Amino acid sequence: MQSTTRWTVTAIVFAAFATAIVLTLGDMRLASSQTVTLVAKQADSEVPLDQPFDGVWKGANPIEAPLSGQLVVRPKGGGDRTVTARALHDNERLARSDG
C-alpha cells in the first residue's frame, strides 16, 4: 500500500510540473493581473515603421495587456479592457504596433 501511495504522489507531482511547463511555454497567464512582457522578435526583413498592417507584423507574437478604468473624472470607467501589442526588431530598429 505504501508503494501505491508513493506512485500516486509521484504522478501528481509530475502532472503539476508538466502543466506548469505547458502553461509557461504557451505564455498562458492564469490571471490577468500577472505581469505581461512584450518580447520583440527579430524580423526577416526591414520593419516598416509607417505601415502597421504590413505582412512582416504577422511574424510578431501579440500580447494582450489588461487595462484598468480611470476613476478620477467623469464619466469614470472606460471602454476596452485590454490592448493588443506586437514588437519586432531588425537589428537596427525596434518597432511596436498596437492592435
PASEKOL-983384 format. One record per atom (N, C-alpha, C): x, y, z; atom name; residue number from 1; residue in three letters. Coordinates in Angstrom, 1 decimal. Layout:
PASEKOL-983384
@X:X, Y:Y, Z:Z, at:CA, i:NUM, aa:ALA
...
end
This chain:
PASEKOL-983384
@X:0.8, Y:-1.2, Z:0.0, at:N, i:1, aa:MET
@X:0.0, Y:0.0, Z:0.0, at:CA, i:1, aa:MET
@X:0.9, Y:1.3, Z:0.0, at:C, i:1, aa:MET
@X:2.0, Y:1.2, Z:0.7, at:N, i:2, aa:GLN
@X:2.9, Y:2.4, Z:0.7, at:CA, i:2, aa:GLN
@X:3.4, Y:2.6, Z:-0.7, at:C, i:2, aa:GLN
@X:3.7, Y:1.6, Z:-1.4, at:N, i:3, aa:SER
@X:4.2, Y:1.8, Z:-2.8, at:CA, i:3, aa:SER
@X:3.2, Y:2.4, Z:-3.7, at:C, i:3, aa:SER
@X:1.9, Y:2.1, Z:-3.5, at:N, i:4, aa:THR
@X:0.9, Y:2.7, Z:-4.3, at:CA, i:4, aa:THR
@X:0.7, Y:4.2, Z:-4.0, at:C, i:4, aa:THR
@X:0.8, Y:4.6, Z:-2.7, at:N, i:5, aa:THR
@X:0.8, Y:6.0, Z:-2.3, at:CA, i:5, aa:THR
@X:1.9, Y:6.8, Z:-2.9, at:C, i:5, aa:THR
@X:3.1, Y:6.2, Z:-2.9, at:N, i:6, aa:ARG
@X:4.3, Y:6.8, Z:-3.4, at:CA, i:6, aa:ARG
@X:4.1, Y:7.1, Z:-4.9, at:C, i:6, aa:ARG
@X:3.6, Y:6.1, Z:-5.7, at:N, i:7, aa:TRP
@X:3.4, Y:6.3, Z:-7.1, at:CA, i:7, aa:TRP
@X:2.3, Y:7.3, Z:-7.4, at:C, i:7, aa:TRP
@X:1.3, Y:7.4, Z:-6.5, at:N, i:8, aa:THR
@X:0.2, Y:8.4, Z:-6.7, at:CA, i:8, aa:THR
@X:0.8, Y:9.8, Z:-6.5, at:C, i:8, aa:THR
@X:1.6, Y:10.0, Z:-5.5, at:N, i:9, aa:VAL
@X:2.2, Y:11.3, Z:-5.2, at:CA, i:9, aa:VAL
@X:3.2, Y:11.7, Z:-6.3, at:C, i:9, aa:VAL
@X:3.9, Y:10.7, Z:-6.8, at:N, i:10, aa:THR
@X:4.9, Y:11.0, Z:-7.9, at:CA, i:10, aa:THR
@X:4.1, Y:11.4, Z:-9.1, at:C, i:10, aa:THR
@X:3.0, Y:10.7, Z:-9.4, at:N, i:11, aa:ALA
@X:2.2, Y:11.1, Z:-10.6, at:CA, i:11, aa:ALA
@X:1.6, Y:12.5, Z:-10.5, at:C, i:11, aa:ALA
@X:1.1, Y:12.8, Z:-9.3, at:N, i:12, aa:ILE
@X:0.6, Y:14.2, Z:-9.1, at:CA, i:12, aa:ILE
@X:1.6, Y:15.2, Z:-9.3, at:C, i:12, aa:ILE
@X:2.8, Y:15.0, Z:-8.7, at:N, i:13, aa:VAL
@X:3.9, Y:16.0, Z:-8.9, at:CA, i:13, aa:VAL
@X:4.3, Y:16.1, Z:-10.3, at:C, i:13, aa:VAL
@X:4.4, Y:15.0, Z:-11.0, at:N, i:14, aa:PHE
@X:4.8, Y:15.0, Z:-12.4, at:CA, i:14, aa:PHE
@X:3.7, Y:15.8, Z:-13.2, at:C, i:14, aa:PHE
@X:2.5, Y:15.5, Z:-13.0, at:N, i:15, aa:ALA
@X:1.4, Y:16.2, Z:-13.7, at:CA, i:15, aa:ALA
@X:1.4, Y:17.7, Z:-13.4, at:C, i:15, aa:ALA
@X:1.7, Y:18.1, Z:-12.2, at:N, i:16, aa:ALA
@X:1.8, Y:19.6, Z:-11.9, at:CA, i:16, aa:ALA
@X:3.0, Y:20.2, Z:-12.6, at:C, i:16, aa:ALA
@X:4.1, Y:19.5, Z:-12.7, at:N, i:17, aa:PHE
@X:5.3, Y:20.1, Z:-13.4, at:CA, i:17, aa:PHE
@X:5.0, Y:20.1, Z:-14.9, at:C, i:17, aa:PHE
@X:4.4, Y:19.1, Z:-15.5, at:N, i:18, aa:ALA
@X:4.0, Y:19.1, Z:-16.9, at:CA, i:18, aa:ALA
@X:3.1, Y:20.2, Z:-17.2, at:C, i:18, aa:ALA
@X:2.1, Y:20.5, Z:-16.4, at:N, i:19, aa:THR
@X:1.1, Y:21.5, Z:-16.6, at:CA, i:19, aa:THR
@X:1.8, Y:22.9, Z:-16.5, at:C, i:19, aa:THR
@X:2.7, Y:23.1, Z:-15.6, at:N, i:20, aa:ALA
@X:3.5, Y:24.3, Z:-15.4, at:CA, i:20, aa:ALA
@X:4.3, Y:24.6, Z:-16.7, at:C, i:20, aa:ALA
@X:4.9, Y:23.5, Z:-17.2, at:N, i:21, aa:ILE
@X:5.8, Y:23.7, Z:-18.4, at:CA, i:21, aa:ILE
@X:4.9, Y:24.1, Z:-19.6, at:C, i:21, aa:ILE
@X:3.8, Y:23.4, Z:-19.8, at:N, i:22, aa:VAL
@X:2.9, Y:23.7, Z:-20.9, at:CA, i:22, aa:VAL
@X:2.4, Y:25.2, Z:-20.8, at:C, i:22, aa:VAL
@X:2.0, Y:25.6, Z:-19.6, at:N, i:23, aa:LEU
@X:1.5, Y:27.0, Z:-19.4, at:CA, i:23, aa:LEU
@X:2.6, Y:28.0, Z:-19.7, at:C, i:23, aa:LEU
@X:3.8, Y:27.7, Z:-19.2, at:N, i:24, aa:THR
@X:4.9, Y:28.6, Z:-19.4, at:CA, i:24, aa:THR
@X:5.3, Y:28.7, Z:-20.9, at:C, i:24, aa:THR
@X:5.4, Y:27.6, Z:-21.6, at:N, i:25, aa:LEU
@X:5.8, Y:27.6, Z:-23.0, at:CA, i:25, aa:LEU
@X:4.7, Y:28.2, Z:-23.9, at:C, i:25, aa:LEU
@X:3.5, Y:28.0, Z:-23.5, at:N, i:26, aa:GLY
@X:2.4, Y:28.6, Z:-24.2, at:CA, i:26, aa:GLY
@X:2.1, Y:30.1, Z:-23.9, at:C, i:26, aa:GLY
@X:2.9, Y:30.6, Z:-22.9, at:N, i:27, aa:ASP
@X:2.7, Y:32.0, Z:-22.5, at:CA, i:27, aa:ASP
@X:1.2, Y:32.2, Z:-22.0, at:C, i:27, aa:ASP
@X:0.7, Y:31.3, Z:-21.3, at:N, i:28, aa:MET
@X:-0.7, Y:31.4, Z:-20.8, at:CA, i:28, aa:MET
@X:-0.7, Y:31.9, Z:-19.4, at:C, i:28, aa:MET
@X:-1.4, Y:33.0, Z:-19.2, at:N, i:29, aa:ARG
@X:-1.5, Y:33.5, Z:-17.8, at:CA, i:29, aa:ARG
@X:-2.8, Y:33.0, Z:-17.2, at:C, i:29, aa:ARG
@X:-2.7, Y:32.6, Z:-15.9, at:N, i:30, aa:LEU
@X:-3.9, Y:32.2, Z:-15.2, at:CA, i:30, aa:LEU
@X:-4.7, Y:33.3, Z:-14.7, at:C, i:30, aa:LEU
@X:-4.1, Y:34.5, Z:-14.5, at:N, i:31, aa:ALA
@X:-4.8, Y:35.7, Z:-14.0, at:CA, i:31, aa:ALA
@X:-4.3, Y:36.9, Z:-14.8, at:C, i:31, aa:ALA
@X:-5.3, Y:37.8, Z:-15.1, at:N, i:32, aa:SER
@X:-4.9, Y:38.9, Z:-15.9, at:CA, i:32, aa:SER
@X:-4.0, Y:39.9, Z:-15.1, at:C, i:32, aa:SER
@X:-3.9, Y:39.7, Z:-13.8, at:N, i:33, aa:SER
@X:-3.0, Y:40.6, Z:-13.0, at:CA, i:33, aa:SER
@X:-1.6, Y:40.2, Z:-13.1, at:C, i:33, aa:SER
@X:-1.3, Y:39.1, Z:-13.7, at:N, i:34, aa:GLN
@X:0.1, Y:38.7, Z:-13.8, at:CA, i:34, aa:GLN
@X:0.8, Y:39.6, Z:-14.8, at:C, i:34, aa:GLN
@X:2.1, Y:39.7, Z:-14.6, at:N, i:35, aa:THR
@X:3.0, Y:40.6, Z:-15.4, at:CA, i:35, aa:THR
@X:2.9, Y:40.1, Z:-16.9, at:C, i:35, aa:THR
@X:2.8, Y:41.1, Z:-17.8, at:N, i:36, aa:VAL
@X:2.8, Y:40.8, Z:-19.2, at:CA, i:36, aa:VAL
@X:4.1, Y:41.4, Z:-19.8, at:C, i:36, aa:VAL
@X:4.8, Y:40.6, Z:-20.5, at:N, i:37, aa:THR
@X:6.1, Y:41.0, Z:-21.1, at:CA, i:37, aa:THR
@X:6.0, Y:41.0, Z:-22.6, at:C, i:37, aa:THR
@X:6.3, Y:42.2, Z:-23.3, at:N, i:38, aa:LEU
@X:6.3, Y:42.3, Z:-24.7, at:CA, i:38, aa:LEU
@X:7.7, Y:42.0, Z:-25.2, at:C, i:38, aa:LEU
@X:7.8, Y:40.9, Z:-26.0, at:N, i:39, aa:VAL
@X:9.1, Y:40.4, Z:-26.5, at:CA, i:39, aa:VAL
@X:9.2, Y:40.8, Z:-27.9, at:C, i:39, aa:VAL
@X:10.2, Y:41.5, Z:-28.3, at:N, i:40, aa:ALA
@X:10.4, Y:41.8, Z:-29.8, at:CA, i:40, aa:ALA
@X:11.2, Y:40.7, Z:-30.5, at:C, i:40, aa:ALA
@X:10.5, Y:40.1, Z:-31.4, at:N, i:41, aa:LYS
@X:11.2, Y:39.1, Z:-32.3, at:CA, i:41, aa:LYS
@X:12.0, Y:39.7, Z:-33.4, at:C, i:41, aa:LYS
@X:13.0, Y:39.0, Z:-33.9, at:N, i:42, aa:GLN
@X:13.8, Y:39.5, Z:-35.0, at:CA, i:42, aa:GLN
@X:13.0, Y:39.3, Z:-36.3, at:C, i:42, aa:GLN
@X:12.8, Y:40.4, Z:-37.1, at:N, i:43, aa:ALA
@X:12.1, Y:40.3, Z:-38.3, at:CA, i:43, aa:ALA
@X:13.0, Y:39.8, Z:-39.4, at:C, i:43, aa:ALA
@X:12.4, Y:39.1, Z:-40.4, at:N, i:44, aa:ASP
@X:13.2, Y:38.5, Z:-41.5, at:CA, i:44, aa:ASP
@X:13.6, Y:39.6, Z:-42.5, at:C, i:44, aa:ASP
@X:12.9, Y:40.8, Z:-42.5, at:N, i:45, aa:SER
@X:13.2, Y:41.9, Z:-43.4, at:CA, i:45, aa:SER
@X:13.1, Y:43.2, Z:-42.6, at:C, i:45, aa:SER
@X:13.3, Y:44.3, Z:-43.2, at:N, i:46, aa:GLU
@X:13.3, Y:45.6, Z:-42.6, at:CA, i:46, aa:GLU
@X:11.8, Y:45.8, Z:-42.1, at:C, i:46, aa:GLU
@X:11.7, Y:46.4, Z:-40.9, at:N, i:47, aa:VAL
@X:10.4, Y:46.7, Z:-40.3, at:CA, i:47, aa:VAL
@X:9.9, Y:48.0, Z:-40.8, at:C, i:47, aa:VAL
@X:8.8, Y:48.0, Z:-41.5, at:N, i:48, aa:PRO
@X:8.3, Y:49.3, Z:-42.0, at:CA, i:48, aa:PRO
@X:7.6, Y:50.1, Z:-40.8, at:C, i:48, aa:PRO
@X:8.1, Y:51.2, Z:-40.4, at:N, i:49, aa:LEU
@X:7.6, Y:51.9, Z:-39.3, at:CA, i:49, aa:LEU
@X:6.3, Y:52.6, Z:-39.6, at:C, i:49, aa:LEU
@X:6.0, Y:52.9, Z:-40.9, at:N, i:50, aa:ASP
@X:4.8, Y:53.7, Z:-41.3, at:CA, i:50, aa:ASP
@X:3.7, Y:52.8, Z:-41.9, at:C, i:50, aa:ASP
@X:3.9, Y:51.5, Z:-41.8, at:N, i:51, aa:GLN
@X:2.9, Y:50.5, Z:-42.3, at:CA, i:51, aa:GLN
@X:2.5, Y:49.5, Z:-41.3, at:C, i:51, aa:GLN
@X:1.6, Y:49.8, Z:-40.4, at:N, i:52, aa:PRO
@X:1.3, Y:48.9, Z:-39.3, at:CA, i:52, aa:PRO
@X:0.6, Y:47.6, Z:-39.7, at:C, i:52, aa:PRO
@X:0.1, Y:47.5, Z:-41.0, at:N, i:53, aa:PHE
@X:-0.6, Y:46.4, Z:-41.4, at:CA, i:53, aa:PHE
@X:0.2, Y:45.6, Z:-42.4, at:C, i:53, aa:PHE
@X:1.5, Y:45.9, Z:-42.5, at:N, i:54, aa:ASP
@X:2.4, Y:45.1, Z:-43.4, at:CA, i:54, aa:ASP
@X:2.5, Y:43.7, Z:-43.0, at:C, i:54, aa:ASP
@X:2.7, Y:42.8, Z:-43.9, at:N, i:55, aa:GLY
@X:2.8, Y:41.3, Z:-43.6, at:CA, i:55, aa:GLY
@X:3.9, Y:40.9, Z:-42.7, at:C, i:55, aa:GLY
@X:4.9, Y:41.8, Z:-42.5, at:N, i:56, aa:VAL
@X:6.0, Y:41.4, Z:-41.6, at:CA, i:56, aa:VAL
@X:5.5, Y:41.3, Z:-40.1, at:C, i:56, aa:VAL
@X:4.4, Y:42.0, Z:-39.8, at:N, i:57, aa:TRP
@X:3.9, Y:42.0, Z:-38.5, at:CA, i:57, aa:TRP
@X:3.2, Y:40.7, Z:-38.1, at:C, i:57, aa:TRP
@X:2.9, Y:39.9, Z:-39.1, at:N, i:58, aa:LYS
@X:2.3, Y:38.5, Z:-38.8, at:CA, i:58, aa:LYS
@X:3.3, Y:37.6, Z:-38.1, at:C, i:58, aa:LYS
@X:4.6, Y:37.9, Z:-38.2, at:N, i:59, aa:GLY
@X:5.6, Y:37.1, Z:-37.5, at:CA, i:59, aa:GLY
@X:5.8, Y:37.5, Z:-36.1, at:C, i:59, aa:GLY
@X:5.2, Y:38.6, Z:-35.6, at:N, i:60, aa:ALA
@X:5.3, Y:39.0, Z:-34.2, at:CA, i:60, aa:ALA
@X:4.2, Y:38.4, Z:-33.4, at:C, i:60, aa:ALA
@X:4.6, Y:38.0, Z:-32.2, at:N, i:61, aa:ASN
@X:3.6, Y:37.4, Z:-31.3, at:CA, i:61, aa:ASN
@X:2.9, Y:38.5, Z:-30.6, at:C, i:61, aa:ASN
@X:1.5, Y:38.5, Z:-30.7, at:N, i:62, aa:PRO
@X:0.8, Y:39.6, Z:-30.0, at:CA, i:62, aa:PRO
@X:0.6, Y:39.2, Z:-28.5, at:C, i:62, aa:PRO
@X:0.5, Y:40.3, Z:-27.7, at:N, i:63, aa:ILE
@X:0.2, Y:40.1, Z:-26.3, at:CA, i:63, aa:ILE
@X:-1.0, Y:41.0, Z:-26.0, at:C, i:63, aa:ILE
@X:-1.8, Y:40.6, Z:-25.0, at:N, i:64, aa:GLU
@X:-2.9, Y:41.4, Z:-24.6, at:CA, i:64, aa:GLU
@X:-2.6, Y:41.9, Z:-23.2, at:C, i:64, aa:GLU
@X:-2.5, Y:43.2, Z:-23.0, at:N, i:65, aa:ALA
@X:-2.2, Y:43.8, Z:-21.7, at:CA, i:65, aa:ALA
@X:-3.5, Y:44.3, Z:-21.1, at:C, i:65, aa:ALA
@X:-3.8, Y:43.9, Z:-19.9, at:N, i:66, aa:PRO
@X:-5.0, Y:44.3, Z:-19.2, at:CA, i:66, aa:PRO
@X:-5.0, Y:45.8, Z:-18.9, at:C, i:66, aa:PRO
@X:-6.1, Y:46.5, Z:-19.0, at:N, i:67, aa:LEU
@X:-6.2, Y:47.9, Z:-18.7, at:CA, i:67, aa:LEU
@X:-7.1, Y:48.0, Z:-17.5, at:C, i:67, aa:LEU
@X:-7.0, Y:49.1, Z:-16.8, at:N, i:68, aa:SER
@X:-8.0, Y:49.4, Z:-15.7, at:CA, i:68, aa:SER
@X:-8.6, Y:50.8, Z:-16.1, at:C, i:68, aa:SER
@X:-9.9, Y:50.9, Z:-15.7, at:N, i:69, aa:GLY
@X:-10.6, Y:52.1, Z:-16.0, at:CA, i:69, aa:GLY
@X:-10.2, Y:53.2, Z:-15.1, at:C, i:69, aa:GLY
@X:-10.3, Y:54.5, Z:-15.6, at:N, i:70, aa:GLN
@X:-9.9, Y:55.6, Z:-14.8, at:CA, i:70, aa:GLN
@X:-11.1, Y:56.0, Z:-13.9, at:C, i:70, aa:GLN
@X:-10.8, Y:56.3, Z:-12.7, at:N, i:71, aa:LEU
@X:-11.8, Y:56.5, Z:-11.7, at:CA, i:71, aa:LEU
@X:-11.7, Y:57.9, Z:-11.1, at:C, i:71, aa:LEU
@X:-11.1, Y:58.8, Z:-11.9, at:N, i:72, aa:VAL
@X:-10.8, Y:60.1, Z:-11.3, at:CA, i:72, aa:VAL
@X:-11.9, Y:61.1, Z:-11.7, at:C, i:72, aa:VAL
@X:-12.2, Y:61.3, Z:-13.0, at:N, i:73, aa:VAL
@X:-13.1, Y:62.2, Z:-13.5, at:CA, i:73, aa:VAL
@X:-14.3, Y:61.5, Z:-14.3, at:C, i:73, aa:VAL
@X:-15.4, Y:62.2, Z:-14.4, at:N, i:74, aa:ARG
@X:-16.5, Y:61.6, Z:-15.2, at:CA, i:74, aa:ARG
@X:-16.1, Y:61.4, Z:-16.6, at:C, i:74, aa:ARG
@X:-16.6, Y:60.4, Z:-17.3, at:N, i:75, aa:PRO
@X:-17.6, Y:59.5, Z:-17.0, at:CA, i:75, aa:PRO
@X:-17.2, Y:58.3, Z:-16.1, at:C, i:75, aa:PRO
@X:-15.9, Y:58.3, Z:-15.7, at:N, i:76, aa:LYS
@X:-15.4, Y:57.2, Z:-14.9, at:CA, i:76, aa:LYS
@X:-15.6, Y:55.8, Z:-15.6, at:C, i:76, aa:LYS
@X:-14.7, Y:55.0, Z:-15.5, at:N, i:77, aa:GLY
@X:-14.8, Y:53.6, Z:-16.1, at:CA, i:77, aa:GLY
@X:-13.9, Y:53.6, Z:-17.4, at:C, i:77, aa:GLY
@X:-14.4, Y:53.1, Z:-18.4, at:N, i:78, aa:GLY
@X:-13.6, Y:53.0, Z:-19.7, at:CA, i:78, aa:GLY
@X:-14.3, Y:52.0, Z:-20.6, at:C, i:78, aa:GLY
@X:-13.7, Y:52.0, Z:-21.8, at:N, i:79, aa:GLY
@X:-14.3, Y:51.1, Z:-22.8, at:CA, i:79, aa:GLY
@X:-13.5, Y:49.7, Z:-22.9, at:C, i:79, aa:GLY
@X:-12.5, Y:49.7, Z:-23.6, at:N, i:80, aa:ASP
@X:-11.7, Y:48.5, Z:-23.8, at:CA, i:80, aa:ASP
@X:-11.1, Y:48.0, Z:-22.5, at:C, i:80, aa:ASP
@X:-11.0, Y:46.7, Z:-22.3, at:N, i:81, aa:ARG
@X:-10.4, Y:46.1, Z:-21.1, at:CA, i:81, aa:ARG
@X:-9.0, Y:45.7, Z:-21.3, at:C, i:81, aa:ARG
@X:-8.6, Y:45.6, Z:-22.6, at:N, i:82, aa:THR
@X:-7.2, Y:45.1, Z:-22.9, at:CA, i:82, aa:THR
@X:-6.8, Y:45.9, Z:-24.2, at:C, i:82, aa:THR
@X:-5.4, Y:45.9, Z:-24.3, at:N, i:83, aa:VAL
@X:-4.8, Y:46.5, Z:-25.5, at:CA, i:83, aa:VAL
@X:-3.9, Y:45.4, Z:-26.1, at:C, i:83, aa:VAL
@X:-3.9, Y:45.2, Z:-27.4, at:N, i:84, aa:THR
@X:-3.1, Y:44.2, Z:-28.0, at:CA, i:84, aa:THR
@X:-1.9, Y:44.9, Z:-28.6, at:C, i:84, aa:THR
@X:-0.7, Y:44.4, Z:-28.4, at:N, i:85, aa:ALA
@X:0.6, Y:45.0, Z:-28.9, at:CA, i:85, aa:ALA
@X:1.5, Y:43.9, Z:-29.5, at:C, i:85, aa:ALA
@X:2.3, Y:44.3, Z:-30.4, at:N, i:86, aa:ARG
@X:3.3, Y:43.4, Z:-31.0, at:CA, i:86, aa:ARG
@X:4.6, Y:44.2, Z:-31.2, at:C, i:86, aa:ARG
@X:5.7, Y:43.5, Z:-31.2, at:N, i:87, aa:ALA
@X:7.0, Y:44.2, Z:-31.3, at:CA, i:87, aa:ALA
@X:8.0, Y:43.4, Z:-32.2, at:C, i:87, aa:ALA
@X:8.7, Y:44.1, Z:-33.0, at:N, i:88, aa:LEU
@X:9.7, Y:43.5, Z:-33.9, at:CA, i:88, aa:LEU
@X:11.0, Y:44.3, Z:-33.9, at:C, i:88, aa:LEU
@X:12.1, Y:43.7, Z:-34.2, at:N, i:89, aa:HIS
@X:13.4, Y:44.4, Z:-34.4, at:CA, i:89, aa:HIS
@X:14.1, Y:43.9, Z:-35.6, at:C, i:89, aa:HIS
@X:14.9, Y:44.7, Z:-36.2, at:N, i:90, aa:ASP
@X:15.6, Y:44.3, Z:-37.4, at:CA, i:90, aa:ASP
@X:17.1, Y:44.5, Z:-37.2, at:C, i:90, aa:ASP
@X:17.6, Y:44.3, Z:-36.0, at:N, i:91, aa:ASN
@X:19.0, Y:44.5, Z:-35.5, at:CA, i:91, aa:ASN
@X:19.4, Y:46.0, Z:-35.6, at:C, i:91, aa:ASN
@X:18.6, Y:46.9, Z:-36.1, at:N, i:92, aa:GLU
@X:18.9, Y:48.3, Z:-36.0, at:CA, i:92, aa:GLU
@X:17.9, Y:49.1, Z:-35.4, at:C, i:92, aa:GLU
@X:16.6, Y:48.7, Z:-35.6, at:N, i:93, aa:ARG
@X:15.5, Y:49.5, Z:-35.0, at:CA, i:93, aa:ARG
@X:14.5, Y:48.5, Z:-34.3, at:C, i:93, aa:ARG
@X:13.9, Y:49.1, Z:-33.3, at:N, i:94, aa:LEU
@X:12.9, Y:48.4, Z:-32.5, at:CA, i:94, aa:LEU
@X:11.5, Y:49.1, Z:-32.9, at:C, i:94, aa:LEU
@X:10.5, Y:48.3, Z:-33.3, at:N, i:95, aa:ALA
@X:9.2, Y:48.8, Z:-33.7, at:CA, i:95, aa:ALA
@X:8.2, Y:48.1, Z:-32.9, at:C, i:95, aa:ALA
@X:7.1, Y:48.9, Z:-32.6, at:N, i:96, aa:ARG
@X:6.0, Y:48.4, Z:-31.8, at:CA, i:96, aa:ARG
@X:4.7, Y:48.7, Z:-32.5, at:C, i:96, aa:ARG
@X:3.7, Y:47.8, Z:-32.5, at:N, i:97, aa:SER
@X:2.5, Y:48.1, Z:-33.2, at:CA, i:97, aa:SER
@X:1.3, Y:47.8, Z:-32.2, at:C, i:97, aa:SER
@X:0.4, Y:48.7, Z:-32.0, at:N, i:98, aa:ASP
@X:-0.8, Y:48.5, Z:-31.2, at:CA, i:98, aa:ASP
@X:-1.9, Y:47.9, Z:-32.1, at:C, i:98, aa:ASP
@X:-2.4, Y:46.8, Z:-31.7, at:N, i:99, aa:GLY
@X:-3.5, Y:46.3, Z:-32.5, at:CA, i:99, aa:GLY
@X:-3.1, Y:45.1, Z:-33.3, at:C, i:99, aa:GLY
end
